[in-house]
Amino acid sequence: MGSLSIWHWLIVLAVVLLVFGTKKLRNLGSDLGGAVKGFKEGIKEAGSEQVDGDKSANKAKTIDVEAKEKT
């Protein structure tokens, strides 16, 4: 099976446009873009919560150590 040339891909693109239409493809693209944007925001929020959680855990350990040393 040989590789496909640019002309094959252009014919496939034309068939897809005829079957689905530009409106459906535009909606699909916008939905996909929104999903990727939401995923990136979720990852960023999870990363910042994890960093904040690590900082508070380190502070709690420091307080416990100081309390044990004083008693």
WOFENWO-V246288 format. One record per helix or strand. SS is the DSSP state (H for helix, E for strand). FROM is the first residue (numbers start at 0). LEN is the number of residues. If there is no record, write none. Layout:
ss & from & len
SS & FROM & LEN
SS & FROM & LEN
This chain:
ss & from & len
H & 5 & 65
